[in-house]
Amino acid sequence: MNTISQRELRNNSAAVMNALERGESFILTRNGMPVGEVRPYSRHRKFTASELVERASKLPRLDYERMRAEADAFFGEDRLGDDDPWDRPRG
């Protein structure tokens, strides 16, 4: 993260704004001591719980058999022994 002084911010504000638009962040100093952070504004808004539930309901369902076959192919079939969590009843 770049460090800039209060004076640099004042004298070069257009350059700092351009850098912020490119995603750069700055530690702002006064008399050589850090006093704050200047960073790009996050355009991502936070979702409510009901919005997250709605979005999750639109996700595709998992294909258990395919996922198990891929895991077995990657890890091998004898990787867990008798306490295999994939063997639990599905509902």
Steps between C-alpha positions, in 0.01 A plus 500: 500500500634841406563767761422865427520812713223746564686747278528246212129431526421871486742582217438187289137422570419429133780243477388341827140482374620333179699249701195427716297432185767247401452325835803632687488579872705745704608553859465870574762660726532829685847601614622153408247319722220285351159654567269319261440290197363609164362214294262443212132496581355149502216482252384166638198535718418260780202270455228442757439150633184465292687605185769241571238228552332596171831495314595165652167350394590574138827307513508168316445185704802284570525171316609277789593199288715707264667685786577169676641349181724805445619487863573127474690552175706779653560369854454126454215292633659384828587842636275511809432148621187411695409852610433626146269806533376444144332176609249674727132485397389767258163665530 
